[in-house]
Each structure stands twice: as C-alpha cells, then as structure tokens.
Amino acid sequence: MAGYFGTVNCLCIYFSASTNRWEVLLKYSPLALKKESDTRWSSRREAVTVVHIYLNKIVEALNHLALDAVSSPETKSVSVSLLKSIQTFEFVAFTCFWYKTLKAIDIVSKMLQKEDIAVDVACNLLKGLAAQIEDCRGTIVNKVLEEAKQSCLDPSLKEEEKIF
C-alpha cells in the first residue's frame, strides 16, 4: 500500500468490494468509508473524517473479518494486512494531521466555490488560510503527536480496542 491516502483508499475498496464486508463495516461503524476523488479535495476530507472518528470501529470490523470462520482465506489475509497498516502510530498521527489540515482547507474551498464571492473576499480567505497554516506549522506536529498518543492509549477503551 502506497502512503497514507493509499491505505485509506484500500480500506474503502476492500469493504465496498463485498456486500458481506460492507455489512460488517456498517455493523460496527454508523458512517461508511468514503472513496476519495482525484478531482474533489473535499472527498479526501470526507474519507479522512470517517477514519478519524471511527478508526477503532474500523479495527473492530477488520478483526471480525480476520477471525470469522466463514471468511475466505483471502478476506482474512487482506484484513490482517490492513490491520497491520492502520494499527501503527504513524497511521494514527497522519489521520490526526490530515483531519485538522483538510478541515481548514475544505471550509475555505467551499466558500471559494460560491457564485457570488467577490475577488477581494476570495483573496482574503486564501491569505487567511495561508496565515493559519503558517501559524500552526510550528505547533501542529506536537498537537497531532499528542492526540495520536491519546488515541492509542485512551484509557476508556477496552484493552482489545487499543491501537497498541
């Protein structure tokens, strides 16, 4: 699997390729995974948001498929492979980072798509976004790493739900 977004895309493809796997996912997560689009950046935000909010539920669904007696050997193998990919600190940290970053970008992007937006307003929105990204460059890494640590070590989770 190539990179963070490749892994997110593999999750979506894996679950959506089978109605049984899709039903298992929906049994654990109220929101379905979203496929990203090369032309719509908001689709990346949507995909990352579902993973950010329901990562533990996605892990539960993959564990279910990996341990299910009726799952095919291929289904079990891919489930285990995906679990190994997403149960890493790096994946959790990237999920936190991209969730925060794409959320800010998506808000501005949607405002820029309005038909009645004035050029000066659009320029100010872009300048504000650039300033926001510049301001958080020094702090976002530490915030994301701390959030990722908390996600992995959340004491409210049952032992089997913890990422590590």
Secondary structure, DSSP 8 states (H G I E B T S, - for coil): --HHHHHHHHHHHHHHT-HHHHHHHHHH-SS------SS-HHHHHHHHHHHHHHHHHHHHHHHHHHH-TTS-HHHHHHHHHHHHHHSSHHHHHHHHHHHHHHHHHHHHHHHHT-TT--HHHHHHHHHHHHHHHHHHHHHHHHHHHHHHHHHHH-TTS-GGGS--
